[in-house]
Amino acid sequence: MPKAQDGSGPVVHDAHSLPANDNVNPYAFSVDLNGSYFLQKGKMIAYYGDINFKGVGAGAVDRMLGRHFNSPLHASDWVVAEGRGKMLLADRAFDLNSYDLENGNLTVRSGNLLAFEPTLQLKQSIIPGFLTLIGSGKFVAASNGPVHFVEPPIRVDPQALVGWADCPAPCHHYDEAYMHGLIGGLRRLTGLGGASGEEHQFEFIGAGQVLLQSSETLMADRSVGQVHAEAGVPMGGVPQQPGGHAGGQQLPNVNIPGLGNLGDLGRRFGL
């Protein structure tokens, strides 16, 4: 058994000692599953018990979609875990936290949302790269650093924004000098551009709460369904597609300042 420098050993968990629906540490979350749970692909790192995973839209899972999962552009990113046991969730050593909604609504970056109870409804936000949860229940989300809750009216750096709850969607705010410059003109014409939160912010008004992470670095949006060629990973690389072509033709990832990496354009915008 490896020992820490102070002579103490690591904390060793089993199915009984893992917490129920709580953090194991700042980077891992334990779900006490007794029924169903929606998970983003690639976020389950281990489990105890009798648990099955089915793609959203597969078989009996179809019956759940009309009530709980109304985001066809993101359906390929998610699975449903069914059964009984303990699941460990993690996401590239980012901070994880669980949140409880009570007859509310919360909009969160799609790449930050890891899992949610089927008592919640997931819907596609009108803002690209974001999803909205409605109702009552628990969800798990990741962030690049601890999350802070602030109240409107407030202007926030787009790259620090994790989501917002029970308040209207934000609007764009641009610094006056920036708007009259060359880059500002290009931004007005194309919707692209911008350099920092000091020049461009998201403005929130009204009641509710805004969730901010402790970093201006967005979590990289990782394409799902792709197994990277790494040591210890069998069949690493792009999965085979029908017809024998590995991976098929992928649309490019586009990083738009203020919105982050939107991932596959077809998946995000339905093109």
Buried (B, 14 or more C-beta within 10 A) or exposed (E): EEEEEEEEEEEEBEEEEBBEBEBBEEBBBBBBBEEBBBBBBBBBEEBBEEBEBBEBBEEEBEEBBEEBBBBEBBBBBBBBBBBEBBBBBBBEEBBBBBBEBEEBBBBBBBBBBBBBBBEBBBBBBEBBBBBBBBBEBBBBBBBBBEBEEEEBEBBBBBBBBBBBBBBEEBEBBBBEEBBEBEBBEEBEEEEEBBEBBEBBBBBBEEEBBBBBBEBBEBBEBBBBEEEEEEEEEEEEEBEEEEEEEEEEEEEEBBEBBBBBBBBBBEBBBEE
